[in-house]
C-alpha cells in the first residue's frame, strides 16, 4: 500500500509530505479509498501518457476558444489540470445539503433587506452593515421576482481546513461565474481521460443546467403565455469570463446580448434583431447590478439598458439574479450568518463559514488590528481595484498603511482567519504535487428548493504555498468529480430539451440574434476580404520589386500607388516621387505591420478578430480554430517578415493568405445558409467588388507604354488569381480587353465585379425586407444599376484611350459609378439592418462617483 | 397656507433626440407638515410612458420615456400644496435649548433599539456625494460641546455657515467636492446643505438632504416677478427620541411656512430633480428652468 511518505517517490508516486490536510490522505498516511482508482489509473497512463492527455486538453480548450482574460493582457487559454479533484458521494451529500441551506438562507436575507428589513428592526444586523454597503441598491427596494425564490443562482467558495471540514470563505450572488467553465472542464476531461472518467462513475453536470433552464422558463411563464425569450446579458468581449458567456449561450440556446442590443420601449424590454424589436421576458445577467441601468443606477454605464429597472419594477421583465443581490456578497454577513440562521431557520447553518470579523464592530476592530498579520483582510464591497490582502505577506510599512486604511473606513473591511487550504494532487512539472485548492459550488433555484451542481469549479494554486487562489492570480482549474457509487444514466442537455409541453406557438424554435451580431458578421466578411486583397497585391508587388529583370519606372510607380489606393493608407506612394518609392520596403512593411495605421493588413486583421470576438457564440469549432491560427500568424508576422525581407518577403505573407482562404472556404462550405451566413457573404461580396473596382481603377485607367501596360495588367491579374486563366485563353482581342473582361464582366469568374453584384442581388431577394412601400428597395436599385452598367458597357469602349488625359476615360467613369453604387449599397445595408443608436448621453451630468 | 408651485424645465438640443429615459423628483411629497392637494406633470412632446411611484425614502419618483424624435423637451409641473399650521410653531425661533445634549444624542444613537433611531443611523454614513472628513469635523466641532443641546448646536452651525460662506452661483457646480467648498467658502444652497450634513455626519449625527422650494417675497410695494423663484435645498438633523429637525444654512433659519419640501435623501444624488439619458441630440443642449411659488390661499 502506498503511503504519504513514499520511500521512492517518482512522478506518479503522490507524496503529500509536509502538507497539512490532504485530499488524498486526509490527515492520515493512507490513501483514502475514493482516490485509489484514479491514482492507479494515472499510474497506468504513465508520465508520458498524462503529458499527452494534458497537451490534448490544452489543444481542445484552445480550439474551443476557452479563454480567461486576466487583467490587461490579451486572452489566455483557460488552464485545466488533467488531474481531477475527487469528492466521495457520502461526503458530498453533506456539502450538498449545506449549500442548499445556504442558498435558502441568503434568499431569505435578500427578500428581507429589500422588503421589511426585519434583520435591522430586530437588531439582528447592525444597520451600518447594510446601509454602508455599495451593493445595497436603494433603487431596488421592493423588487420581487415571481415564485418562491429571489436568488436564482448562487455560488459559494469553500476550502477544507486542517481538520478536513469544509468552510465557506465567500459567496457570489450577482452573476456567479465559473459554472460554464466547470462544464467545459468536464467536456474536455471526458474526452482526454474517457475510460478513467467512465469507470469512475462521476455524477453528471447536465441536470444542473437543465434546472437553470427550467427555472428561467418558469419565471418567464409568469409574464408570457408564449414561448419565452430568454437572453444572456454580457458586458462584452473584454470581460474576463466572456468565453463562458458565449459557451452558456450556446449550451442553453439563448441569444447572447450586450446592453446596446436591448432597448426599453413602451414599458417592455426588447431585443433589437434583424426583423425589428423582439420582446424579451427573462435576462440572465452577467453584468454587475450597479451597471444595469444608467437612468437609475450608474449614470455613465455603457453595459446596461436605459430604463431597465422600471420595466423590472412593473414586472414586465425578469432579471436573474435580481438587481440588488450584490449585497449578499458582503463578507461581513458571514460573521452574522449564525444569528441570521437562528432567526430564519431556528438553527445554525450546517455549512460553517470561516471565522470572520467585521471592522464596523468596535471589538472586532480591536481584534483585527492586533492580529492583522495572521488574518486575511477583505473589502466588504468587491471592486476590481480591491483585492484580498494576506496580513502575513505585509511588511511593517504596508501593515501600517493597511491599518490606516481600515481606521479610515472600518465599515468597509472584514478580516478572516486564514485557513490553510487542503492540498490536492496536481500535475506540475511532470509530477503529482500537492497544491492548495478551493472549490466553488453552485446552486440554482427550483420551484421549491435549490438544486446543487454535483461538482463545481476547483482551483489550485500555482505553488505549494500560493495564497490567493483566484483565476485572476493565475490559479489553475480542475474538473471536480463527485464519485457516484453506481453509474448514472446519460442525460445531456443536448439530447433532451427540458421545455414544458409545447403548445402550438412553441413548435417554432426561435432562431434570432441581435443585430449587433449580424453587423459583426458582415464586417467580418469585409475585413477578411480587405486583408486578403491587400496581402495578395503586396505579395505580387514584392515579387515584382525583387525580380531580377529591371522594372520600368512607370510600372513600379503604378503598382506602388495601387498599394496605397487599395489599402487607403494615404499618403503612401501617392503624393510624390519621394524617398518612399525609391526605398519602398519600409513603406510596404508599414502597410503590412503598422496596426495603428487604418487600412494596414494588421489593422484589418485586428478588426476581423475583434468582430469574431463579438460573434464568438456563432462560430463553429472549425472556424474558431482558423481564427486562432489567424491570431497566431498575425502575432508572428513581424518576425517572419523581417527575416524574409532580404530574401523573399512575399513568402512570409503566404500563410496568412492561406488561413484567410481557409476561413472563406469554411464560410462557403460549412455554414448553414441562414441569416448569419448571408450577412457574412454580403460583406464578402461588397468588399470584393469594391476592392476589384479600386484595383482596376488605380492601375488600369492610366495609359502606359505597351510593355509596361502588360506588366501592370499581368500583376493585377496575378493578384486577382486569374493570370493563368488569362494566359490560357484564346486571345481574340487585345490583352487589355481580355483582362478587363475577366476582372469586370466574366460571370464565371468568382472574383469578377459582375459576379459579386449578381450575388448581392440574390441576397437582397431573400432578406427580410424592411422596405416601406412598393417597388424596389434602395439597395436593389443600386445593384440593378451596377449590374446593367457592367452588362451594357462594351469592352472596346472601355479600353478606348482619351488622348488628352492619357487615360481610359470611359473605364474610369464606369468604375467611379460602380464605386459609388457599392458604397451606397453598403450604407443602405447598415441603415436598414444594423442598429444606429449606440451611445447615450446624460441629461444631467453626474461627475461624482455614484458608488459608495 | 396653500401654495401653487409651477416648475418648468426646458431642454433644447442641437439635433433631434431619438430616445430619452428619465427619472424625476419634481412632485412634492407629503410630510408631517404639508399635504399635496393636486400635482400634475406635463411633458412635451407627449411621453410614451410615464409612471409614478414611491421610492425608498418615501419620495414621489416619476419615470418617463420619450420614443419619438424631438428637439426640445419641456417638463411642466404644477403642484397645489397645503402647508399645515403646525409648521409655524417651528419657525418662531423657538428656544432650542432643550432636549438631548450632543453627548446624550450620541449615546442614544449607539444604544437605542427604537426603530426610528436604527433607521436614522443610515444617515450618519458616507453617501456618494458626502464623505465624512476630519476637516469638516474640525470646522464644526466648536459648536458641539458634549453638554450643549444638539439642536442649539445645529442652529449655531447653520448660522456659522451663513456667516462664513458667500452665496455665489458662479463658484461651484453640482459636483464640486466638499473640501473645495470648505476651502473657498463659497457656494450655493446645495453646497451649504451638503456641507452642514458633512459636518454633522463627521461628528456622528444623522443628517439628510432636503430638496424643495422657497417662496420669495418681493420688496414691499413691488409686484412679484413670475418665474423668479428657484428650487432650494436645506438639511435635517435627527435627534433620538425627538425626531428630525430642518435647518436652512443659506437663509440662516429653520424652514417653516415659506419652505415647501419636494424630497429627501442622503444627498443631492438621491433626489436630483432630473436624471436620465438620451440618444443622439448633437453635442450641446440648452437648459432653462423657471420656478414660480404663489399663494392660492393664506
Contacts between the chains, C-beta under 8 A, distances in Angstrom:
chain1	res1	chain2	res2	distance
A	120	B	118	5.8
A	120	B	119	7.5
A	121	B	115	5.8
A	121	B	118	6.8
A	123	B	113	5.7
A	123	B	118	7.3
A	127	B	118	5.2
A	127	B	119	7.2
A	127	B	121	4.4
A	127	B	122	6.2
A	128	B	121	6.4
A	128	B	124	8.0
A	128	B	125	6.3
A	131	B	121	6.9
A	131	B	122	4.1
A	131	B	125	5.5
A	132	B	125	4.8
A	132	B	126	7.1
A	138	B	55	7.5
A	138	B	56	4.1
A	138	B	57	7.6
A	138	B	270	7.4
A	139	B	55	7.6
A	139	B	56	7.3
A	141	B	55	7.3
A	141	B	56	4.2
A	142	B	56	7.9
A	263	B	19	7.8
A	264	B	21	6.7
A	264	B	65	6.8
A	265	B	48	7.3
A	265	B	65	7.9
A	265	B	67	5.9
A	266	B	48	6.0
A	266	B	49	6.4
A	266	B	67	7.3
A	267	B	49	5.1
A	267	B	51	7.9
A	294	B	277	5.1
A	295	B	21	4.7
A	295	B	22	6.8
A	295	B	23	5.7
A	295	B	63	7.7
A	295	B	275	6.8
A	295	B	276	5.4
A	295	B	277	5.8
A	296	B	23	5.7
A	296	B	275	7.5
A	299	B	275	6.8
A	299	B	277	7.4
A	306	B	19	7.7
A	306	B	21	4.4
A	306	B	276	8.0
A	306	B	277	4.9
A	307	B	21	4.0
A	307	B	63	7.5
A	307	B	65	5.8
A	310	B	21	8.0
A	310	B	51	6.4
A	310	B	63	4.7
A	313	B	53	7.1
A	314	B	51	7.2
A	409	B	126	7.8
A	411	B	125	7.2
A	837	B	18	6.2
A	837	B	19	6.8
A	837	B	279	4.8
A	837	B	280	7.0
A	839	B	279	7.8
A	840	B	277	4.0
A	840	B	278	6.5
A	840	B	279	5.3
A	841	B	277	6.5
A	841	B	278	5.7
A	841	B	279	7.5
A	841	B	281	6.5
A	842	B	275	7.9
A	842	B	276	7.4
A	842	B	277	5.8
A	843	B	11	7.4
A	843	B	20	7.0
A	843	B	22	6.0
A	843	B	274	5.9
A	843	B	275	6.8
A	843	B	276	4.1
A	843	B	277	6.4
A	843	B	278	6.0
A	844	B	174	7.5
A	844	B	272	6.4
A	844	B	274	5.6
A	844	B	275	5.9
A	844	B	276	7.4
A	845	B	174	7.5
A	845	B	175	7.8
A	846	B	174	7.6
A	846	B	175	7.4
A	846	B	269	7.0
A	846	B	272	7.9
A	846	B	275	7.2
A	847	B	173	7.4
A	847	B	174	7.0
A	847	B	175	3.6
A	848	B	128	6.1
A	848	B	129	5.2
A	848	B	174	7.7
A	848	B	175	4.8
A	848	B	269	6.8
A	849	B	128	6.2
A	850	B	128	5.0
A	850	B	269	6.2
A	851	B	128	6.7
A	852	B	126	6.6
A	852	B	127	7.3
A	852	B	128	6.1
